[in-house]
Amino acid sequence: MIEQHAAFAFTEHWVSAWNSHDLDKILSHYTDDIIMESPLALKRMPETGGIVRGKEAVRAYWKMGLELIPDLFFEVHEVFIGIRGITIYYINHATGRKTTEVLYLNEEGKVYKGFAYYN
């Protein structure tokens, strides 16, 4: 099970990376073989079927997102802890969108699989 301290530390670094808009910092939280599933990926990259595979493909997807939302700013509201991962509930103040991300972490504390859900 993920320890509370580790979950909160991960989340603090993760949200800081996103709010910095630095793709290398953001991607440092993910494995090279990351699999991300997102309704926005389906909308922005329909050829993926909403599932983006591999760090370089995720980089391209998130680069597009940061360009489309240059004032992106996440505010974390809740962190939920599971056995192999965490769920982060946050609001993107640039869009007003409420989001949860379910992130599965490996032994090194890197995300190998993630699911984004939007309101």
Salt bridges, closest charged atoms under 4 A:
ASP24 OD1 - ARG59 NH2 2.99
ASP32 OD1 - LYS55 NZ 3.58
GLU56 OE1 - ARG59 NE 3.46
GLU67 OE2 - LYS63 NZ 2.68
GLU75 OE1 - HIS77 NE2 4.00
GLU75 OE1 - HIS93 NE2 2.40
